[in-house]
Amino acid sequence: MTICEGQLGIKLMKQFGNLPQIKRYADRINQAFLNIITHAIDVLEKSGQQL
């Protein structure tokens, strides 16, 4: 995943292994992961750290 030009270039790697399928709330789980990633990016930008 690449964030807008001029900002951080981020490569998202997913290695979940063998997980059971989730039959409910997939949209909520996706939103939770997106929120975690977004907050992590915000913290890195504010602290001046590089990925």
Secondary structure, 3 states (H helix, E strand, C coil): CECCCCCCECCCCCCCCCCCCCCCCHHHHHHHHHHHHHHHHHHHHHHCCCC
